[in-house]
Amino acid sequence: MFVDSHCHLSFPELRERIDAIRADMAAAQVDRALLICTTLEEFDTVHGLAMAHDNFWATAGVHPDNEGVTEPDETTLGALARRDKVLAIGETGLDYYRLNGRSVADMAWQRERFRVHIRVARQLAKPLVIHTRSASDDTLAVLREEQGGTVHGGPGGVFHCFTETAAVARAALDLGFYISFSGIITFRNAQDLREVAAFVPLDRCLIETDSPYLAPVPYRGKTNSPAYVPHVAAELAKAKGLSLQAVAEATSRNAERLFALPALA
């Protein structure tokens, strides 16, 4: 019934409990999950989980905030992304939240890393999983320059864990991207985000947990799990004045359409 479109089950606190997590998912009617890669070093673990379980799939990418890791090039990233059950490129994007005394100009390495991901996504016609934090203008600019959006003939993708303004959402939608909402939408101080959620067309919405982070109310502050994604769906339904069933069905269809996510038999 529900799809968690973004989670990190390769992280130790979740990987060590994978059987219990899968049982919790089944009980909550969360039938599929996309497991997100954040470094090349992590890829084999992410991919191994996807290959071991019929309702998990994977991505290939290097998170913009990760430093001191193997830098992706188009050949290496492309080879990983061609593997079975790898449905998307990322997570990738830009993150200027922790500059640590550096200027935006000093973050050219992040922008180049982002461009590598977009080029691979274009080559393989696989969608991008976009992370943007304190960097929305540059994120959108690089996507336009590299023609990553469907409006430019690119693969499109999703702005995951969306926390930006309605103006940024509109710009992403205009480029052909989907918008994904996480447990943040349930937080008491997230009214502005709920208004964005009301604005984004249902046929362009996804839901996610970003596990193990950002557990929704009533689990806020605890380790997140894909089993909690129905709470995100419920808040999205409330923001839109729709039934939970309508949001569950629409976001599942959207995930199938964007990622070519298979339906389970």
N, C-alpha and C positions, 0 to 999 in steps of 0.2 A: 504494500500500500504506500509506503514512504521510501524515498531514496535519500540517503545522506550523500550529498554531492561533493563533500570535502572533509576528509578526516585523516588523522596521522596515526594509524594503528601500528605502524612500525616502531613508534616510540616505546621505550621499554615498559613504562607503566601500563600500557595497553597490550603490547605484544605478549607479555607474560600472562595475560588473562584472556587470551583470544577466544577460548572455548566458552567462557562465561559471558563474554561480550556478545558472541554470536547467539547464545541462548537468550540473552536480554533483548537483542535486536528482534529475534523471532517473536518473543512475547509482546513486543511493542509494535509489531507489524512493519518493521523496517526491513525490507527484503533485499536491498542492494546498497552498496557503498563504493565510492571511488576513493582509493587510497592515494594520498598525495606525497610525491617525492620532493625533498628539499635539498639534497646534495647528491652528487654522483656516487659518493661513498655509500649512501643509504639505499641506492636504487635496488640492489640485489635483494635486500630485505623486503622492501615494498613490493617488488615484483614477485618474490617468492610467496608472500601472503596471498597475492592475487591469484597466482597459479594454483595454490593449495586449496582454494575455496571457490565454489561455483558462483557465489554472489558478491565477490570482490573483483574490482578492476583497479588499474594503476595508471599513474602519470610518470613522466620523466622530466626532471628539471632541477634547477638550482635556485633556491630562494634568494631574493635580492639582498637580504640582510645577512647572509652567511658569508663570513670572511675566513681566510685561511683554509679554504677547501679547494678541491680540484676545479679549475675553471672550465666550463663547457666550451667546446668548439662545435661547429656545425656537423662535422663528421661523427664525432663521438656521441653527441646528443641524438643525432638522427638515427644512429644504429640502435641505441637503446629504445627509442620511440617506435621503432619498427617491430619490436618484440610483441609476441602474442599477449593480448589483454591490456596493452598500453593504449589508452584511449585519448590522451591529451598531453599537451606540453606545458610544464610548469610544476610547482607554482613559480611564476616569474613576474617581473614588474619593477617597481621602484619604491624605495623606503628611505625617506630623509628624516625619519623621526629621531634617530640617534646619530647625529652627525659627529658627536664627540670632538668638537672644536674645528671640524672641517667645514668647508663651504660647499654649496651645491655644485660649484664648478669642480670641486675635488671628487665628486661622485661620478665622474665620467666612466669609471670602470663598471658601475652598476648599469648605466645606460647602454654600454656596449654589450654587457651580458644579456640585457633585455633584448637587444637587437638580434643576437644570436638565436634566442628562443623564437622570436617572431619569424625569422627566416626559415628555421626548421619547420615551424608550424605551417608556413606557406608551402614549403616543398612537399610536405607529407599530407597536406589538407587535414590536419588535426587541430582541434580547437585549443586555444590558450586559456590557462587558468591564471588570472591576473591578480596580483597583490599590489595594492597601492596604499601608502600611508604618508601623509604630509608631502605628497608628490604628485597630486592628481593632474596638474597642468602639464608637467613633463611626461607623465605616463600617457596621457592622451596625445601629446605632441609626437612622441616616439611611435605610437601606434599609427598615427596618420602618416608619418614619414616613411615607415616601413610597410604601409598598406596592410596592416593586420586585420582590419575590420572587414566584415562581409560587404560593406558598402564599397570597398575598394577591390573586391574580388579575393580578399583574404579569408582565412578560416574562421574569424570571429572567436568567440569563447565566452568567458564569464568573468566579471569583476566579483571576486569572492569576498565573503565577510564584509559586505558593503557598509561603510560608515560615513560616506561623503554626503555632499549636499544634493538637493534635487537637480541643480544645474549640472553637476558632474554626472548624475544618473542619466539625465537627458542626453548629454554628450556621448556617453557610452552606448546608450540605446541607439542614437543616431548612427554610430559606427557599426551597429549590428550586434552588439554584445548583449548577453544576459546579465542579470543582477542577482546575486545570491545573498540571502539573509541568514545570519547566524543567531546564536542565543542572545546576542546583544540586543536584539529587537524586543526581548522580554524584560530588559532592565528598566527600572523605574525612571531613570533619567534619560531614556532614549526616545522621548516623544517626537523629536525632530526626525529620527530615523523611521519611526512608525508612519509619519506623514510621507516620507519618501516611499515607504513600502506601499502605502495606499495609492501613490501616484504611478508606480511602475506597472505596466500592463501585466496581467496574470500570465499571459503566454510568454513572458520574458523573465519570469521569476524562478529561481531555484531556492532550495533550502539546504542547510548544512549545519554541522556541529563544530567543525574545526577542532574536533577532539585531539588531544586531551584538554584543550583550552576552552574558555568562555562558556562554561556550562550554563544553560538557561535557568531562569527561575522555574521551579523551586530548588534547583540544585546549585545555584550560583555559589562559587567558591570551592566546589568539589571538582574532582576529576571528571571531565566530560566523557560522553560515550555516544556512539551513533544511536543507541536506544532512546536518547533524549530528543532526537530531531522532531518527533511529533509536537513537542512543546513550541518549537519554532514555527511549525506549520499552524498551530492553533493561534499564535499571536498574529501571524500573517493573515489568517482568515478573519480574525477580529478587526484588524486594520482595514481590511477590504470589505467587511460586511458580508462575508461569504461563509459557507459551511466548511467544516474541516475536511469533509469528503471531497468537496470541489477543489480545495487547495492541494490535498494529497494527490488527487488524480492529475491535476494540471501540472504540478511540479515534477511528478514522475514522467509524464509525457514529455515535458521540456527537457529533462535529463536524457531521455531516450533519443530525442531529436538532436540535441546539441552534441552529445558524446557518442552517438551511435551505440548507446548502452543497450545491450540485449535484454529483452524481457525473459524472466525465468519461466521454464516450462511448468 
